[in-house]
Amino acid sequence: MPEPTASVGAPRYRVAELVAFAENLYRAHGMREDIAATSARVLVEGDLLGHSTHGLALLPGYLKALSDGTMRNAGEPVVENQRTVSELWHGQRLSGLWLTVRAVATASAMARAHGTGTVVIKHAHHIACLAAYLEAPARDGLMVVVQSSDPCTASVAPHGGITPIMTPNPIAVGIPTGSDPIMIDISSSITANGPSQRMMKEGRRAPGIWYVDHDGHGSTDPAVAFTEPKGALLPLGGLDAGHKGFGLGLMIEAMTGGLAGFGRADPPEGWGATVFVQVIDPEAFGGHAAFARQADQLRDASHASRPRPGVERVRLPGEGGLARKARHLRDGVALHPSIMPALRPLAVERRVPLPAEAP
């Protein structure tokens, strides 16, 4: 669940100001204009939806990657294999945000023509918040699936194990309905690295057993996954039912690294992503109207479900994020308090004007 982005009274920023600020920082670090514009928009979308560890919080690391050459600032993906409804791209270490937006557009065109389309990308840079790619195609009546892994690092243990073997391996699904889309964005681990590192820095503990320490004991302390001797993040389901998250993580490894032909069996090349994007057009199957009727029934049944004590009402995945986005578009974005202090010195160094605070 996304955490609150900032404390009460924190400065707010207009969305257009934040997008322009991020785009200008990208361009000041040499990124090509079109890549910078798309990448900035996707990053801010993460903050709009409330994923405050996977929005502008990632920008300092991305700018560092541009400076040291581990992210390329210009170029085009290379299509290494192509069939009617599938393509494999070599991402050339370009912005994963830009590559994924392009992959969704390419797969959407395939789906409109042939019912489905799939693009797999290897050698991309990190792709940030997966939910940021879902709303537009889903509102156009298409179902979209995005999966990601980073074959160059590992922080999640297999069920029953201690040694990490994979990344949190997120999967996101955008499902069109007769109104707002359902937007699922989950990791195959019980939590992810970004929220865990933020908790560790802030001296907080997880609300449950989310980690396993070096001796194999469950822990609420995120530091056990990042300090020596290291433990790991637990798969989704935790100590008792982690076989489910472990299985989901293995599936995502197969759909990304397996299909890409580049994964954990290869030498690591640095922070990045291997990505699976699939788009499905319901009109090629039972039709848009029939699909929406089924989706709407699930939505209505979920909303009608009697909530358990302490829960105001049952919500569908994405409802909270879309409500946050609407508030942020209206009132401005209150960033997590750690974000702007990390970006301010980078802006000063490159003489990029800071975004104006919203009135």
N, C-alpha and C positions, 0 to 999 in steps of 0.2 A: 504494500500500500504506500503511495507517495506520501512523504512527510510534509508538514507545513513548510512553505518556502521561506518564511521570515517571521520575525516577531512582530507584535502589534506596534505600530508607530514607525516601522522601518520605511525608508524612502521608497517611493514607487516610481516606475519608469514607464513611459508610453512604449507600446510594442514596437512601433516604427523606429523609435529612437534606439532601442536595444538592437534591432536587426541592423540598422545602419552602423552602429558602433562596432558590432561584431564583424560586419562586412569590411569596414575600414581597417580594423586590426588585421584581418586576413590579408587584405590588399597591401597593407604596409609591410607585411612579411613576404610579399612577392607572389601571392596567389592570384591566378588569372581571374578576371572580373566575374565571369559567369559562374565559376566554381565557388568563388567567395560569396556571391549573392545567395546561391542555393544553400551552401553550408551554413551561412548565418541564419537563414530562415529556419532550417531544420533544428539548429541548436536552440533557438528561442522557442520553437514549438514545444520542445521538451519542458522548458520552464512554464510555458502556458498551461500545460497539462498537469503540472505539479511534480514532475520528475526532476527535482532540483539537483540531484547528483549527476544527471545525464543531460543537462542543458549547458548553459554558459559556464558552469563549473568545470567543464572539460576543455574550455578554450585555451587556458594557459598551456596545458599539455600539448594541444594541437599546434599552437604557435611555436613551442619548443621543437616539435617534430619538423615543422617547416624550416626552422633555423638550422637544425642539424642535418637536414636532408633525408630524414627517415619518412617524411611525407613529401611527395612531389607537389610542386605548386602549379604545374600545367601538364597537359598531355591528354591522351585519350585511351580508354580501355582497348585492349586487343581481343577481338573475338577469335578464340582458339578452336571452337567447335560450334557448329550451327546446323540445326534442323528446323522443320516447320514451326514447332512449338517449343523449342528449347535452344538456349545458347549458353556457352561457357565463356566467361570473360577473364582475362588477366587484368587486374585492376591497376597495375603499374604503380602501386603504392600511392595512388591519388586519394583525395578525400573520400572516405567511405560514405559520408553523408551525400555527397554529390553523385557518387556511383550508384548508391541505392535508390535515390530518386529516379535516376535514369533507368535503372533496372525495372522499377515499378512501371514506368511509362512504356518501356519496351514490352514487358510481359502483358501489360494491359492491351496494347495493340494486338498482340498475338491472340489474346483471349477474345477480343471483339471479333476477330476474323475466324478463329478456329475453336473457340470454347475455353481454351486454357493456354497459358504461356508460362514458361519457367526460365529464369536466368540465375545461374550460379556464378559467383565471383570469387576468385582467389587473389591473394596479394593486394587486398584493399587495406586502407587504413581503417581505424575504428569507426563504427557507425552510430554511436550515441544512443538516443532513445528510440526503440523500435516502434513505440506507439505513434511517434511523429510521422510515420509513413502511411498510416492506416486511413485517416478520415477522408481524404479526398477521393481515393478510388471507391471506398465503401459508399460514400454519398452518390457516386456515379453508378451505383448498382452492382459493383464488382466485389467479389470476395478476394481478399489479399492475405497471403501468408508470408511472413518474414522470419527467418531464423539466422542465428549468427553464432560463431565460435571463434576463439582466438587460439590457433594451434601452437602458438609460441610461448604460452604460459599455462599454468595449472594452479588452481586454488580450491577445487572441489574434490572431496574424497569419494570413492565408490562406496556403495552401501556395504557396511561391515568393515570398511578399511579406514586407514588413517592418512596414508600418503596421497596427496592430491594428484589427480590424473587428467582433469579437464577444467574448463572454465564454467562459469554459471550458465552458459549456453541458453540465452533467451529465445523464446518463440512468441510472436505476436500475430494475431488474426483479426482482421477487420471484416465484420459481417454486416451487410446491408439489411435494413429493416424498412418498415413503412414510415419511420421517423428517423431519429438519431441512430447512427450505427452502433453496434456492439463492438467494443475495442478491447481485445484481450492482449495483455502484455505481461508475461510471466517468465521467470527464469526456472531452469530445471534444478536449481539449488534453492535452499530455503531462504536465502538472501543473496545479495550480490556484493561485489568488491567495493563499489563506490559508497553505498550506505554503511558498510562495515568499517571502511577506513575513516569515514566522517564520525561515526560513533566512537571509534578508538581515539581520534584526535580530541573529541569533546569529553572524553572520560565517561562515556555512557556505556551501559550494557544492553544487550538484546533482551526483549521481553520473554524470551523462551530459549530453549537449548538449540541454538543455531550453529554451533561450532563443535568440533572435536579437537581436544588438545593433543600434544605430542605423545601422551601416554594412552590415548584412546578414550578419555573420559569426556562426556558431553559438557559443554561450557556455554555460558552466556557472555563471555568476555571476547570481543572481536579481536583483541590483541593476540590471542593464541594462534590465529591464522596468519599473522604477519610478522611476528617476532620469533627469533630463534630460541629454542628449537621449535620449528613450526608445526602446527596442526593443520586444520583445513576447515573450509565451509562444509556443512552437511548438505547432502542432496535433499530436494523437496520431499517432505514426509518425515525428515529427521531420523532419530535413532530407531524408531519403531517401524515406520513405513517408508523409509528412504529408498527401498527397492523401486518405488514408483518414479521418484525423481531421477534416480540413477538410470532407469530404463529410458525415460524421456531424454535425458542428456545424451545417452548413447545414440538414440535416434537422430538427434540434432547433429551429432558428430558425423553420422553417416550421410545426412542430407547436405551438409556443408563440406567438410573435408573429404568425405568419401567421394561424393559426386564431383567435387572440384579436382580430385587427384592430387591435392596438396593439403597435408594435415600434420598430425603428430608424428608420423613416420619420417618426416623431413626435418632438416636442420632449421632451427628457429631463425627468424629474420627481424624480430622486433614487434612492438605493440601494433596490433592490426586486427583484421577480421577476415574470415571466410564466410560468405553470405549466400543464403538460399532465398530466392524471391519467386513466389508463384501467385498468379492471378487466375481466377476462375469466373467466367461469365455465366450466371444462372440461366440466362436465356438459351444457352446451348443444351440445357438439361430440362428441368421441369418448367422453366420460365420464370421471369422476374416476379410476376404476381404471385405465383404459387410459392416461390421461395420466401417472399415477404410475408405471406400468410402464415407460414410455419414459424418464421422468426418472430413475428408479432405475437403469436400464441405463447411462445416461450417467454417473451418479454412480459406479457400480461400475467402469465401464471407466476412468474418470479415476483412481480410486484404484489400479487395477491397473496403470496405465501405469508403465513402468520410469523412475524419476527420473534426470535427468542429474546429473553430478557436482556435489556441493555442495548438492543438494536432498534433504532427508530423505524427503519423499513429496509426491505431487501432491495439492493441496487444491482444493476447489471454492470459487468466490466465496461469501463469507459464513461459511465454516467458521471462519476465524481470528477474525472479529468475534463470532460466537456463543460461541466458547470464551472470549474476553476477557470477554464479558458475564457468562458463568457464574462466572468467577473474581471479577469485580467484585461481583456479587451476593453471593458467599460471603465475600469477604475485604475488601470496601470498594474504593472507587475512588481510585487514586493519580493526582490531576490533574497535568497538565503544570505545571511550576514557575512558569510565567508567569501562570497563570489566577487563583489566589486573591489574589496581590498586586494585580491589576487590579480585583478585585471588592471587596476589603476597604474601601477608602476610600468606595466607593459605599454599602456597607452601613452604615458609621459615619455618613455624612451623613444617611441616612434612618432611622437607629436600627433597623436590621434585625439581629437576632442572627446571628452567624457560625455555620456548621454545626460541630457537635462532631466532633472527630476520632474515628475508630473505634479501639477498644482493640487 
